Amino acid sequence: MTMDPKSMSCEEFQSQLAELVGSGVDVENHPHIKECDICRQLFEELQTIVDAAKQLFPEQQPEDNLWERIESAIKKEDGSIKTE
């Protein structure tokens, strides 16, 4: 069921807040946030936690040859399997 964001209650908005933040949606421009000081403050606090967590676990890029190494390992494993 899709709710009209303008008519959301605080309870409805807050129940979706973590999912909205995690999805990358621009929550700052959500109609409810623009109207509700309580939910805006809650969002800002949640965003502070998210930003701190990102610093604890920085995004890492895989090595350039990762897929080649995986493919090679699979081929080795396939070659070592003997069928009877």
Contacts in CASP RR format, 6 or more apart in sequence:
PFRMAT RR
TARGET T0000
AUTHOR 0000-0000-0000
METHOD contacts of the structure
MODEL  1
MTMDPKSMSCEEFQSQLAELVGSGVDVENHPHIKECDICRQLFEELQTIV
DAAKQLFPEQQPEDNLWERIESAIKKEDGSIKTE
3 12 0 8 1.000
5 30 0 8 1.000
5 31 0 8 1.000
5 32 0 8 1.000
6 31 0 8 1.000
6 32 0 8 1.000
6 35 0 8 1.000
8 31 0 8 1.000
8 32 0 8 1.000
10 32 0 8 1.000
10 36 0 8 1.000
10 38 0 8 1.000
10 39 0 8 1.000
13 30 0 8 1.000
13 32 0 8 1.000
13 33 0 8 1.000
13 36 0 8 1.000
13 39 0 8 1.000
14 39 0 8 1.000
14 42 0 8 1.000
17 27 0 8 1.000
17 39 0 8 1.000
17 42 0 8 1.000
17 43 0 8 1.000
17 46 0 8 1.000
18 46 0 8 1.000
20 27 0 8 1.000
20 30 0 8 1.000
21 27 0 8 1.000
21 43 0 8 1.000
21 46 0 8 1.000
21 47 0 8 1.000
21 50 0 8 1.000
22 50 0 8 1.000
27 33 0 8 1.000
27 43 0 8 1.000
27 47 0 8 1.000
28 43 0 8 1.000
32 39 0 8 1.000
33 39 0 8 1.000
33 40 0 8 1.000
33 43 0 8 1.000
34 40 0 8 1.000
63 69 0 8 1.000
END
